[in-house]
């Protein structure tokens, strides 16, 4: 074991025992027996997955010589996570863990021109030297800090805090302190997995020799959130290079208006005058009236003349190093959360906006400015892989990498043209890399600088990954990933799983998941077929958009083409032992296929899938989603052919055709697709006499986040598959 692995294991053991890891660790050294990390088998297990460290952020020092990053470890026994801060040199030769207490320490960033590292611990901002010494608490903010970003001159800091919010859910009477009821007066009373009784606001505070204080709310009195729910963070705010302005993201709507619209904007706040300017819309812009029960697709808000006013998602601003521009990710249309994410560059002096990735017909997933301020690097999916690209301010795009991998983050390496990135694949969990772009793809240098889970992955036998292209029923070509079982024997026949992707517009790219992990499926002796069906990004906008209004059409034919043509013709696939699995839209797909598979499959698993689309329309909290995807409310379904087709082909209408064992999984805190959907499917199956199981999580949302629930999920998942596909 290297030093980082040794201390990580020591820290995890200390965390499990509820003690301070510093009591067990001396100068980052401790004797840990091999049994502490020895797996006992070369096949992936749920416990092996949960033993892996998860890198979640990385930042290069101003001089480019070091990288500070965050790793999360999980204890199945304690059912908790523990987050630590690590550092390495830019060559990856000296990986060390800086924080060793049993407390969570997160969000590391360089301050004081690289002399110190700031981080969060117990809801306050702390700082330490790059060697982990000299720890000092910088803030004493009432109600705690949830995110922060220091200004370039180090004299100010943005602080994210939550404020009480009772515009939608009334505050209960003071004389009823134990009352648990909530009185809601409008939509968006809950979001993702919680009731909306607070919102985040950005504050600016002074940084002095005595610490951080005197914070003030830059959106004081505004009933809007920044960062935006449900996943926004500090990346939605940025400092100008002169430390005088802040660009921030906000959707300044509430209630029903919020629930049907994706119209967020970029605002520029002047810290000296207190003035705020909307960079996306003119000063005299007035909201356009919309029909709350009809798709925004053909409403006036998305008319050609209004598209210049950025009615879609605009998020994640970044100032150019020379201070002349602000770039951000921008979707064109209101109400379409999966519209193509473009890269917009705003000229601060002229107010002109230029979209510099128009020739890249896919999403910009993340980006950063290059040091010359004349170009930007970004990552985006194409043909099932998320690679790295570069664009000039004129929109000249070129590809930098061509890997069977997913780059999941990107930032300056502060060393010439080099880029710091995190990368993963079907066969490798996330690690940190330094990329040195070449003039041609083949001359780009990619150097891995962390090996967080090498001590585990070296003990595992992974299944090989293949690509196959198959014809769809409309005559197009579809990419399918094929993952072979561990210890694959070409002379054997294997049970095979059709993987149905969610979204519905999420790519089947080279992701590494700690739940939907293809290598653990391979370790359990299954072939996996993962098609990039119609509706997924990375194959052009036309392919991507064909899913909306057609959930049960071409994309379902694509699933059957994948299993019939990409899999069933392979000599090692057992056509009599096929299963279909999926989550979210993938779970909906499973419910639909259960009534239309013509006895292809021997079992199904649906996680958090939509079962009854009429119920789903009014159950979900983000109403823009169902409006765009279904086109109309179910009581208006006869207005359009797509709406009529959508509701009439809802899976619950085909229970008469169900004849195959099914496992339904759902979280009761899933407010995107409510748990009644999974319960309804399970109840219907059992009432009909079909073998079925329901795995219900009262404390989980659309995902499964707690370690013991995660292990239970995996054991139940494979127990069900083995029961019906390995007889």
Secondary structure as the mmCIF struct_conf table of DSSP 4:
data_model
#
loop_
_struct_conf.conf_type_id
_struct_conf.id
_struct_conf.beg_label_comp_id
_struct_conf.beg_label_asym_id
_struct_conf.beg_label_seq_id
_struct_conf.end_label_comp_id
_struct_conf.end_label_asym_id
_struct_conf.end_label_seq_id
HELX_RH_AL_P HELX_RH_AL_P1 UNK A 3 UNK A 17
TURN_TY1_P TURN_TY1_P1 UNK A 18 UNK A 18
BEND BEND1 UNK A 19 UNK A 19
HELX_RH_3T_P HELX_RH_3T_P1 UNK A 21 UNK A 23
TURN_TY1_P TURN_TY1_P2 UNK A 24 UNK A 24
STRN STRN1 UNK A 26 UNK A 26
TURN_TY1_P TURN_TY1_P3 UNK A 27 UNK A 28
STRN STRN2 UNK A 29 UNK A 29
HELX_RH_3T_P HELX_RH_3T_P2 UNK A 34 UNK A 36
TURN_TY1_P TURN_TY1_P4 UNK A 37 UNK A 37
BEND BEND2 UNK A 40 UNK A 43
HELX_RH_AL_P HELX_RH_AL_P2 UNK A 46 UNK A 50
TURN_TY1_P TURN_TY1_P5 UNK A 51 UNK A 51
BEND BEND3 UNK A 52 UNK A 52
STRN STRN3 UNK A 54 UNK A 60
TURN_TY1_P TURN_TY1_P6 UNK A 62 UNK A 63
BEND BEND4 UNK A 64 UNK A 65
STRN STRN4 UNK A 66 UNK A 75
TURN_TY1_P TURN_TY1_P7 UNK A 76 UNK A 79
STRN STRN5 UNK A 80 UNK A 89
TURN_TY1_P TURN_TY1_P8 UNK A 90 UNK A 91
BEND BEND5 UNK A 92 UNK A 93
STRN STRN6 UNK A 96 UNK A 97
BEND BEND6 UNK A 101 UNK A 103
STRN STRN7 UNK A 105 UNK A 111
HELX_RH_3T_P HELX_RH_3T_P3 UNK A 112 UNK A 114
TURN_TY1_P TURN_TY1_P9 UNK A 115 UNK A 115
STRN STRN8 UNK A 116 UNK A 121
TURN_TY1_P TURN_TY1_P10 UNK A 122 UNK A 123
STRN STRN9 UNK A 124 UNK A 129
TURN_TY1_P TURN_TY1_P11 UNK A 130 UNK A 131
BEND BEND7 UNK A 132 UNK A 132
BEND BEND8 UNK A 134 UNK A 134
STRN STRN10 UNK A 136 UNK A 137
STRN STRN11 UNK A 139 UNK A 139
TURN_TY1_P TURN_TY1_P12 UNK A 142 UNK A 143
BEND BEND9 UNK A 146 UNK A 146
STRN STRN12 UNK A 147 UNK A 150
TURN_TY1_P TURN_TY1_P13 UNK A 152 UNK A 153
BEND BEND10 UNK A 154 UNK A 155
STRN STRN13 UNK A 156 UNK A 164
BEND BEND11 UNK A 167 UNK A 168
STRN STRN14 UNK A 169 UNK A 169
HELX_LH_PP_P HELX_LH_PP_P1 UNK A 170 UNK A 173
TURN_TY1_P TURN_TY1_P14 UNK A 174 UNK A 175
TURN_TY1_P TURN_TY1_P15 UNK A 177 UNK A 178
STRN STRN15 UNK A 184 UNK A 184
BEND BEND12 UNK A 186 UNK A 187
BEND BEND13 UNK A 189 UNK A 189
STRN STRN16 UNK A 190 UNK A 191
TURN_TY1_P TURN_TY1_P16 UNK A 192 UNK A 193
STRN STRN17 UNK A 194 UNK A 195
BEND BEND14 UNK A 197 UNK A 197
STRN STRN18 UNK A 198 UNK A 208
TURN_TY1_P TURN_TY1_P17 UNK A 209 UNK A 210
STRN STRN19 UNK A 211 UNK A 217
TURN_TY1_P TURN_TY1_P18 UNK A 218 UNK A 221
BEND BEND15 UNK A 226 UNK A 227
HELX_LH_PP_P HELX_LH_PP_P2 UNK A 228 UNK A 228
TURN_TY1_P TURN_TY1_P19 UNK A 229 UNK A 231
HELX_RH_3T_P HELX_RH_3T_P4 UNK A 234 UNK A 236
STRN STRN20 UNK A 237 UNK A 239
TURN_TY1_P TURN_TY1_P20 UNK A 241 UNK A 242
BEND BEND16 UNK A 243 UNK A 244
STRN STRN21 UNK A 245 UNK A 250
HELX_RH_AL_P HELX_RH_AL_P3 UNK A 255 UNK A 260
STRN STRN22 UNK A 265 UNK A 270
TURN_TY1_P TURN_TY1_P21 UNK A 271 UNK A 273
STRN STRN23 UNK A 276 UNK A 278
BEND BEND17 UNK A 279 UNK A 281
TURN_TY1_P TURN_TY1_P22 UNK A 283 UNK A 284
HELX_LH_PP_P HELX_LH_PP_P3 UNK A 287 UNK A 289
TURN_TY1_P TURN_TY1_P23 UNK A 292 UNK A 293
STRN STRN24 UNK A 294 UNK A 294
HELX_RH_3T_P HELX_RH_3T_P5 UNK A 296 UNK A 298
BEND BEND18 UNK A 299 UNK A 299
HELX_RH_3T_P HELX_RH_3T_P6 UNK A 300 UNK A 302
BEND BEND19 UNK A 303 UNK A 303
TURN_TY1_P TURN_TY1_P24 UNK A 304 UNK A 306
HELX_RH_3T_P HELX_RH_3T_P7 UNK A 307 UNK A 309
BEND BEND20 UNK A 312 UNK A 312
STRN STRN25 UNK A 314 UNK A 319
TURN_TY1_P TURN_TY1_P25 UNK A 321 UNK A 322
BEND BEND21 UNK A 323 UNK A 324
STRN STRN26 UNK A 325 UNK A 330
BEND BEND22 UNK A 332 UNK A 333
TURN_TY1_P TURN_TY1_P26 UNK A 334 UNK A 335
TURN_TY1_P TURN_TY1_P27 UNK A 337 UNK A 338
BEND BEND23 UNK A 339 UNK A 339
STRN STRN27 UNK A 342 UNK A 347
TURN_TY1_P TURN_TY1_P28 UNK A 348 UNK A 350
STRN STRN28 UNK A 353 UNK A 355
TURN_TY1_P TURN_TY1_P29 UNK A 356 UNK A 359
BEND BEND24 UNK A 360 UNK A 360
BEND BEND25 UNK A 362 UNK A 362
STRN STRN29 UNK A 366 UNK A 369
TURN_TY1_P TURN_TY1_P30 UNK A 371 UNK A 372
BEND BEND26 UNK A 373 UNK A 374
STRN STRN30 UNK A 375 UNK A 382
TURN_TY1_P TURN_TY1_P31 UNK A 383 UNK A 384
STRN STRN31 UNK A 385 UNK A 392
TURN_TY1_P TURN_TY1_P32 UNK A 393 UNK A 394
STRN STRN32 UNK A 397 UNK A 399
BEND BEND27 UNK A 404 UNK A 405
STRN STRN33 UNK A 406 UNK A 412
BEND BEND28 UNK A 414 UNK A 415
TURN_TY1_P TURN_TY1_P33 UNK A 416 UNK A 417
STRN STRN34 UNK A 419 UNK A 425
TURN_TY1_P TURN_TY1_P34 UNK A 426 UNK A 427
STRN STRN35 UNK A 428 UNK A 436
BEND BEND29 UNK A 439 UNK A 440
HELX_RH_3T_P HELX_RH_3T_P8 UNK A 441 UNK A 443
STRN STRN36 UNK A 445 UNK A 448
TURN_TY1_P TURN_TY1_P35 UNK A 452 UNK A 453
HELX_RH_AL_P HELX_RH_AL_P4 UNK A 454 UNK A 457
TURN_TY1_P TURN_TY1_P36 UNK A 458 UNK A 459
HELX_LH_PP_P HELX_LH_PP_P4 UNK A 462 UNK A 464
STRN STRN37 UNK A 465 UNK A 471
TURN_TY1_P TURN_TY1_P37 UNK A 473 UNK A 474
BEND BEND30 UNK A 475 UNK A 475
STRN STRN38 UNK A 477 UNK A 483
HELX_LH_PP_P HELX_LH_PP_P5 UNK A 484 UNK A 485
TURN_TY1_P TURN_TY1_P38 UNK A 486 UNK A 487
TURN_TY1_P TURN_TY1_P39 UNK A 490 UNK A 491
BEND BEND31 UNK A 492 UNK A 492
STRN STRN39 UNK A 494 UNK A 500
TURN_TY1_P TURN_TY1_P40 UNK A 503 UNK A 505
BEND BEND32 UNK A 510 UNK A 510
BEND BEND33 UNK A 514 UNK A 516
HELX_RH_AL_P HELX_RH_AL_P5 UNK A 518 UNK A 523
TURN_TY1_P TURN_TY1_P41 UNK A 524 UNK A 525
STRN STRN40 UNK A 527 UNK A 531
TURN_TY1_P TURN_TY1_P42 UNK A 534 UNK A 535
BEND BEND34 UNK A 537 UNK A 539
HELX_RH_AL_P HELX_RH_AL_P6 UNK A 541 UNK A 545
TURN_TY1_P TURN_TY1_P43 UNK A 546 UNK A 549
TURN_TY1_P TURN_TY1_P44 UNK A 551 UNK A 553
HELX_RH_AL_P HELX_RH_AL_P7 UNK A 554 UNK A 561
HELX_RH_PI_P HELX_RH_PI_P1 UNK A 562 UNK A 567
TURN_TY1_P TURN_TY1_P45 UNK A 568 UNK A 569
BEND BEND35 UNK A 570 UNK A 570
TURN_TY1_P TURN_TY1_P46 UNK A 571 UNK A 572
STRN STRN41 UNK A 573 UNK A 583
TURN_TY1_P TURN_TY1_P47 UNK A 584 UNK A 584
HELX_RH_AL_P HELX_RH_AL_P8 UNK A 585 UNK A 594
TURN_TY1_P TURN_TY1_P48 UNK A 595 UNK A 596
BEND BEND36 UNK A 597 UNK A 597
TURN_TY1_P TURN_TY1_P49 UNK A 598 UNK A 599
BEND BEND37 UNK A 602 UNK A 602
STRN STRN42 UNK A 603 UNK A 607
BEND BEND38 UNK A 608 UNK A 608
HELX_RH_AL_P HELX_RH_AL_P9 UNK A 613 UNK A 619
BEND BEND39 UNK A 621 UNK A 621
HELX_RH_AL_P HELX_RH_AL_P10 UNK A 623 UNK A 630
BEND BEND40 UNK A 631 UNK A 631
STRN STRN43 UNK A 632 UNK A 632
HELX_RH_3T_P HELX_RH_3T_P9 UNK A 634 UNK A 639
BEND BEND41 UNK A 640 UNK A 640
HELX_RH_AL_P HELX_RH_AL_P11 UNK A 641 UNK A 648
TURN_TY1_P TURN_TY1_P50 UNK A 649 UNK A 649
HELX_RH_3T_P HELX_RH_3T_P10 UNK A 651 UNK A 657
BEND BEND42 UNK A 660 UNK A 660
STRN STRN44 UNK A 661 UNK A 667
TURN_TY1_P TURN_TY1_P51 UNK A 668 UNK A 669
BEND BEND43 UNK A 671 UNK A 673
HELX_RH_AL_P HELX_RH_AL_P12 UNK A 675 UNK A 687
TURN_TY1_P TURN_TY1_P52 UNK A 688 UNK A 689
STRN STRN45 UNK A 692 UNK A 697
TURN_TY1_P TURN_TY1_P53 UNK A 698 UNK A 699
BEND BEND44 UNK A 702 UNK A 703
BEND BEND45 UNK A 706 UNK A 706
HELX_RH_AL_P HELX_RH_AL_P13 UNK A 707 UNK A 725
#
